[in-house]
């Protein structure tokens, strides 16, 4: 009996993902991220491979950065209807991880908001990602202890193999 109840609950919870849980605009908001990316000039050392997971439920990005040392991380970008926002979660091979709420921006992309306590105090970040004609633009700003926002940097992703 217990086995039948568990099987029924698993079917109930799994069914929405198979049926497509997101409205088309949510999928479109994430679709531009899907691809095999690098940074111009770093093609031999940097790769960010982003794919849809489980019937386009969310996007998983597998990143390898060999510029200084072999650095590996995984990021997940998805939508929560309950929270009415996107979420970015990232974990890397050093044991670090972070979760950031994200929102659609006026560049047809996403803006993610993060914060962490560091030796310098509270560091808040705003990360912007948007589609470009040649790939993706990514820019980040930070504020330390509610100070002024400072540009951290910007990169342009291009498709690998071009």
Backbone as CSV, one residue per row, in Angstrom:
resi,resn,N_x,N_y,N_z,CA_x,CA_y,CA_z,C_x,C_y,C_z
1,UNK,0.820,-1.185,0.000,0.000,0.000,0.000,0.872,1.261,0.000
2,UNK,1.867,1.305,0.891,2.751,2.460,0.979,3.467,2.676,-0.353
3,UNK,3.900,1.597,-0.995,4.592,1.688,-2.275,3.688,2.327,-3.332
4,UNK,2.381,1.985,-3.324,1.431,2.557,-4.284,1.219,4.041,-4.016
5,UNK,1.176,4.446,-2.760,1.010,5.855,-2.413,2.223,6.649,-2.875
6,UNK,3.417,6.148,-2.612,4.650,6.827,-3.027,4.708,6.921,-4.538
7,UNK,4.389,5.836,-5.229,4.393,5.858,-6.698,3.383,6.869,-7.225
8,UNK,2.220,6.949,-6.611,1.204,7.915,-7.019,1.659,9.344,-6.798
9,UNK,2.293,9.617,-5.654,2.803,10.957,-5.382,3.909,11.338,-6.348
10,UNK,4.820,10.413,-6.628,5.889,10.689,-7.587,5.324,11.006,-8.959
11,UNK,4.320,10.273,-9.381,3.676,10.539,-10.675,3.013,11.907,-10.662
12,UNK,2.323,12.235,-9.575,1.647,13.521,-9.461,2.646,14.670,-9.546
13,UNK,3.775,14.564,-8.823,4.765,15.641,-8.819,5.560,15.688,-10.114
14,UNK,5.758,14.576,-10.769,6.550,14.541,-11.995,5.749,14.994,-13.204
15,UNK,4.468,14.830,-13.214,3.650,15.122,-14.384,3.763,16.556,-14.876
16,UNK,3.721,17.599,-14.031,3.822,18.952,-14.557,5.110,19.200,-15.335
17,UNK,6.240,18.667,-14.904,7.496,18.889,-15.621,7.429,18.276,-17.008
18,UNK,6.795,17.120,-17.132,6.699,16.483,-18.433,5.721,17.211,-19.337
19,UNK,4.711,17.817,-18.768,3.692,18.499,-19.559,4.135,19.898,-19.955
20,UNK,5.223,20.418,-19.415,5.672,21.770,-19.700,5.095,22.715,-18.668
21,UNK,5.851,23.010,-17.640,5.348,23.794,-16.520,5.454,25.292,-16.747
22,UNK,6.196,25.713,-17.751,6.420,27.137,-17.939,5.617,27.704,-19.093
23,UNK,5.135,28.917,-18.942,4.535,29.597,-20.084,5.621,29.855,-21.144
24,UNK,5.253,30.004,-22.403,6.241,30.210,-23.475,7.176,31.390,-23.224
25,UNK,6.684,32.461,-22.603,7.552,33.625,-22.366,8.676,33.317,-21.381
26,UNK,8.440,32.421,-20.436,9.491,32.025,-19.491,10.562,31.231,-20.228
27,UNK,10.135,30.283,-21.044,11.105,29.497,-21.812,11.907,30.406,-22.744
28,UNK,11.242,31.364,-23.379,11.938,32.301,-24.271,12.964,33.129,-23.497
29,UNK,12.636,33.506,-22.270,13.539,34.311,-21.455,14.824,33.563,-21.109
30,UNK,14.763,32.237,-21.059,15.945,31.424,-20.756,16.634,30.884,-22.011
31,UNK,15.917,30.794,-23.127,16.419,30.111,-24.328,17.700,30.716,-24.886
32,UNK,17.886,32.020,-24.770,19.076,32.647,-25.346,20.364,32.203,-24.667
33,UNK,20.261,31.652,-23.474,21.442,31.203,-22.725,21.952,29.855,-23.241
34,UNK,21.069,29.063,-23.824,21.428,27.721,-24.282,22.422,27.818,-25.438
35,UNK,23.548,27.114,-25.303,24.555,27.092,-26.354,25.894,26.636,-25.819
36,UNK,26.852,26.534,-26.718,28.227,26.167,-26.367,29.065,27.425,-26.534
37,UNK,29.480,28.035,-25.421,30.058,29.373,-25.405,31.537,29.393,-25.039
38,UNK,32.200,30.444,-25.474,33.561,30.753,-25.054,33.696,32.273,-25.063
39,UNK,34.856,32.759,-24.706,35.156,34.189,-24.754,36.203,34.392,-25.842
40,UNK,35.975,35.357,-26.716,36.883,35.601,-27.833,38.315,35.763,-27.322
41,UNK,39.230,35.008,-27.933,40.630,35.022,-27.522,40.955,33.973,-26.471
42,UNK,39.931,33.390,-25.859,40.145,32.372,-24.824,39.575,31.019,-25.237
43,UNK,39.373,30.827,-26.544,38.723,29.619,-27.048,39.379,28.329,-26.551
44,UNK,40.700,28.327,-26.388,41.398,27.114,-25.946,41.305,26.899,-24.434
45,UNK,40.915,27.942,-23.683,40.959,27.859,-22.222,39.641,28.028,-21.500
46,UNK,38.582,28.400,-22.227,37.334,28.700,-21.545,36.158,28.113,-22.316
47,UNK,35.278,27.416,-21.588,34.076,26.850,-22.198,32.931,26.903,-21.188
48,UNK,31.780,27.357,-21.668,30.558,27.378,-20.871,29.485,26.722,-21.737
49,UNK,29.169,25.491,-21.411,28.248,24.686,-22.208,26.900,24.636,-21.497
50,UNK,25.886,25.306,-22.076,24.578,25.438,-21.439,23.519,24.674,-22.226
51,UNK,22.783,23.810,-21.548,21.769,22.982,-22.199,20.475,22.991,-21.384
52,UNK,19.380,22.714,-22.084,18.105,22.536,-21.405,18.148,21.234,-20.623
53,UNK,17.459,21.192,-19.525,17.337,19.989,-18.710,15.873,19.606,-18.612
54,UNK,15.585,18.342,-18.736,14.284,17.737,-18.471,13.109,18.523,-19.049
55,UNK,12.908,18.382,-20.343,11.773,18.994,-21.042,11.752,20.519,-20.863
56,UNK,12.935,21.121,-20.948,13.090,22.579,-20.836,12.617,23.135,-19.498
57,UNK,12.816,22.365,-18.435,12.438,22.822,-17.104,13.375,23.920,-16.610
58,UNK,14.668,23.790,-16.919,15.656,24.793,-16.540,16.908,24.584,-17.380
59,UNK,17.836,25.529,-17.291,19.081,25.478,-18.062,20.228,25.130,-17.118
60,UNK,21.083,24.206,-17.542,22.269,23.821,-16.786,23.498,24.248,-17.584
61,UNK,24.403,24.986,-16.946,25.640,25.427,-17.593,26.825,24.773,-16.901
62,UNK,27.648,24.113,-17.690,28.838,23.410,-17.224,30.039,24.220,-17.708
63,UNK,30.767,24.835,-16.778,31.839,25.766,-17.118,33.203,25.208,-16.748
64,UNK,34.130,25.299,-17.694,35.526,24.942,-17.456,36.383,26.150,-17.813
65,UNK,37.213,26.592,-16.870,38.081,27.753,-17.066,39.505,27.327,-16.736
66,UNK,40.355,27.270,-17.753,41.734,26.811,-17.566,42.736,27.949,-17.744
67,UNK,42.331,29.189,-17.534,43.236,30.321,-17.720,44.379,30.303,-16.723
68,UNK,44.103,30.073,-15.448,45.153,30.041,-14.425,45.338,28.638,-13.886
69,UNK,44.235,28.006,-13.579,44.227,26.627,-13.082,42.946,26.002,-13.611
70,UNK,42.841,24.719,-13.540,41.631,24.059,-14.016,40.504,24.313,-13.019
71,UNK,39.567,25.174,-13.385,38.445,25.548,-12.525,37.165,25.045,-13.188
72,UNK,36.329,24.376,-12.402,35.109,23.789,-12.945,33.921,24.207,-12.083
73,UNK,32.814,24.574,-12.739,31.610,24.927,-11.996,30.366,24.522,-12.772
74,UNK,29.275,24.434,-12.048,27.963,24.108,-12.615,27.004,25.210,-12.163
75,UNK,26.195,25.692,-13.093,25.176,26.688,-12.764,23.828,26.207,-13.291
76,UNK,22.785,26.567,-12.595,21.421,26.219,-12.981,20.618,27.514,-12.992
77,UNK,19.902,27.742,-14.093,19.006,28.899,-14.197,17.605,28.392,-14.462
78,UNK,16.662,28.818,-13.654,15.296,28.340,-13.813,14.289,29.354,-13.339
79,UNK,13.030,29.001,-13.455,11.909,29.865,-13.101,11.117,29.243,-11.971
80,UNK,10.733,30.056,-11.017,9.843,29.617,-9.950,8.541,30.395,-10.064
81,UNK,7.479,29.714,-10.432,6.161,30.362,-10.498,5.722,30.797,-9.104
82,UNK,6.044,29.998,-8.091,5.647,30.325,-6.719,6.299,31.627,-6.250
83,UNK,7.559,31.855,-6.627,8.270,33.072,-6.231,8.149,34.189,-7.266
84,UNK,7.620,33.858,-8.451,7.458,34.801,-9.551,8.796,35.447,-9.941
85,UNK,9.825,34.594,-10.056,11.151,35.089,-10.443,12.003,33.939,-10.950
86,UNK,13.098,34.312,-11.582,14.105,33.348,-12.011,15.090,33.159,-10.864
87,UNK,15.826,32.069,-10.913,16.843,31.803,-9.894,18.107,31.298,-10.573
88,UNK,19.247,31.789,-10.089,20.562,31.338,-10.540,21.215,30.640,-9.353
89,UNK,21.641,29.385,-9.550,22.379,28.653,-8.517,23.683,28.185,-9.127
90,UNK,24.784,28.339,-8.393,26.098,27.967,-8.914,26.900,27.287,-7.818
91,UNK,27.618,26.242,-8.226,28.527,25.521,-7.336,29.819,25.276,-8.105
92,UNK,30.965,25.368,-7.397,32.224,25.118,-8.104,33.100,24.120,-7.364
93,UNK,34.217,23.777,-8.001,35.088,22.726,-7.478,35.864,23.143,-6.232
94,UNK,35.725,24.381,-5.775,36.378,24.799,-4.534,35.451,24.593,-3.332
95,UNK,34.203,24.190,-3.610,33.229,24.011,-2.544,32.342,25.224,-2.339
96,UNK,32.574,26.277,-3.105,31.736,27.471,-2.985,30.438,27.296,-3.771
97,UNK,29.446,28.040,-3.374,28.182,28.047,-4.087,27.418,29.310,-3.761
98,UNK,26.453,29.622,-4.599,25.623,30.784,-4.328,24.274,30.612,-5.016
99,UNK,23.280,31.290,-4.477,21.946,31.317,-5.042,21.528,32.770,-5.137
100,UNK,21.035,33.173,-6.322,20.653,34.564,-6.539,19.281,34.646,-7.204
101,UNK,18.423,35.538,-6.726,17.170,35.795,-7.440,17.481,36.592,-8.706
102,UNK,16.726,36.329,-9.772,16.949,37.007,-11.049,15.620,37.493,-11.605
103,UNK,15.701,38.547,-12.394,14.502,39.158,-12.954,14.764,39.531,-14.406
104,UNK,13.716,39.517,-15.220,13.843,39.927,-16.611,14.293,41.386,-16.650
105,UNK,15.197,41.712,-17.592,15.647,43.100,-17.725,15.236,43.671,-19.085
106,UNK,15.487,44.946,-19.283,15.052,45.616,-20.515,15.943,45.292,-21.722
107,UNK,16.945,44.450,-21.538,17.811,44.013,-22.638,17.406,42.620,-23.134
108,UNK,16.200,42.186,-22.780,15.680,40.861,-23.121,16.517,39.746,-22.502
109,UNK,17.098,40.050,-21.352,17.917,39.087,-20.628,17.496,39.017,-19.176
110,UNK,18.465,38.752,-18.308,18.214,38.604,-16.877,19.180,39.462,-16.071
111,UNK,18.713,39.943,-14.931,19.555,40.613,-13.949,19.445,39.810,-12.663
112,UNK,20.603,39.380,-12.136,20.632,38.570,-10.920,21.252,39.383,-9.787
113,UNK,20.689,39.239,-8.594,21.114,40.011,-7.433,21.728,39.092,-6.390
114,UNK,22.956,39.387,-5.993,23.626,38.544,-5.017,24.187,39.359,-3.867
115,UNK,24.510,38.671,-2.800,25.195,39.308,-1.680,25.899,38.256,-0.861
116,UNK,27.011,38.672,-0.256,27.799,37.768,0.579,28.583,38.587,1.596
117,UNK,28.772,38.003,2.753,29.641,38.618,3.759,31.073,38.184,3.453
118,UNK,31.976,39.149,3.346,33.385,38.877,3.078,34.223,39.587,4.129
119,UNK,35.528,39.498,4.001,36.415,40.198,4.932,36.242,41.710,4.842
120,UNK,35.728,42.183,3.697,35.488,43.610,3.496,34.113,44.062,3.980
121,UNK,33.266,43.119,4.372,31.915,43.442,4.801,30.887,42.865,3.841
122,UNK,29.728,43.508,3.745,28.668,43.031,2.881,28.951,43.468,1.441
123,UNK,29.099,42.490,0.560,29.306,42.767,-0.864,28.041,42.366,-1.597
124,UNK,27.419,43.341,-2.258,26.230,43.094,-3.068,26.633,43.153,-4.538
125,UNK,26.019,42.293,-5.358,26.337,42.272,-6.782,25.065,42.338,-7.609
126,UNK,25.207,42.925,-8.789,24.173,42.891,-9.816,24.850,42.351,-11.069
127,UNK,24.367,41.219,-11.539,24.921,40.591,-12.735,23.876,40.664,-13.836
128,UNK,24.290,41.171,-14.982,23.395,41.322,-16.130,23.835,40.354,-17.217
129,UNK,22.886,39.676,-17.836,23.169,38.809,-18.977,22.089,39.094,-20.020
130,UNK,22.524,39.237,-21.270,21.579,39.581,-22.325,22.068,39.008,-23.649
131,UNK,21.138,38.769,-24.581,21.534,38.269,-25.895,22.142,39.395,-26.735
132,UNK,23.150,39.044,-27.541,23.741,39.998,-28.486,23.683,39.374,-29.880
133,UNK,24.057,40.132,-30.895,24.064,39.593,-32.257,25.047,38.441,-32.407
134,UNK,26.129,38.468,-31.638,27.158,37.431,-31.763,27.160,36.429,-30.615
135,UNK,26.266,36.583,-29.635,26.256,35.642,-28.507,25.561,36.185,-27.282
136,UNK,26.337,36.386,-26.225,25.817,36.854,-24.942,26.703,37.962,-24.401
137,UNK,26.097,38.927,-23.754,26.841,39.915,-22.990,26.635,39.634,-21.520
138,UNK,27.697,39.779,-20.737,27.614,39.576,-19.290,28.397,40.702,-18.626
139,UNK,27.739,41.380,-17.692,28.375,42.488,-16.978,28.009,42.386,-15.509
140,UNK,28.952,42.791,-14.642,28.676,42.747,-13.211,29.097,44.050,-12.543
141,UNK,28.292,44.453,-11.550,28.596,45.599,-10.697,28.600,45.104,-9.256
142,UNK,29.303,45.838,-8.387,29.268,45.473,-6.974,29.234,46.723,-6.109
143,UNK,28.728,46.536,-4.902,28.689,47.574,-3.890,29.174,46.946,-2.585
144,UNK,30.084,47.620,-1.898,30.608,47.130,-0.623,30.029,47.986,0.492
145,UNK,29.392,47.314,1.444,28.791,47.984,2.601,27.867,49.137,2.198
146,UNK,27.008,48.884,1.209,26.023,49.853,0.714,26.674,51.096,0.119
147,UNK,27.910,50.965,-0.328,28.603,52.071,-0.985,28.177,52.189,-2.440
148,UNK,28.877,53.013,-3.192,28.516,53.207,-4.600,28.717,51.925,-5.414
149,UNK,27.930,51.802,-6.475,28.063,50.661,-7.375,29.260,50.882,-8.295
150,UNK,30.099,49.848,-8.409,31.324,49.914,-9.214,31.258,48.810,-10.257
151,UNK,31.656,49.135,-11.489,31.738,48.103,-12.531,32.836,47.114,-12.193
152,UNK,32.506,45.827,-12.203,33.489,44.772,-11.969,34.100,44.343,-13.299
153,UNK,33.277,44.310,-14.340,33.774,43.934,-15.657,32.662,43.470,-16.563
154,UNK,33.023,43.311,-17.825,32.070,42.863,-18.837,32.792,41.927,-19.793
155,UNK,32.105,40.868,-20.207,32.649,39.940,-21.199,31.603,39.685,-22.271
156,UNK,32.098,39.319,-23.438,31.216,38.955,-24.548,31.442,37.486,-24.859
157,UNK,30.404,36.689,-24.703,30.468,35.279,-25.065,30.197,35.145,-26.566
158,UNK,30.915,34.239,-27.193,30.674,33.892,-28.584,30.477,32.382,-28.648
159,UNK,29.812,31.937,-29.694,29.622,30.489,-29.848,30.961,29.835,-30.142
160,UNK,31.174,28.667,-29.541,32.405,27.900,-29.818,32.363,27.382,-31.240
161,UNK,33.537,27.293,-31.827,33.637,26.717,-33.172,33.458,27.730,-34.270
162,UNK,33.341,29.005,-33.942,33.208,30.031,-34.981,34.472,30.839,-35.094
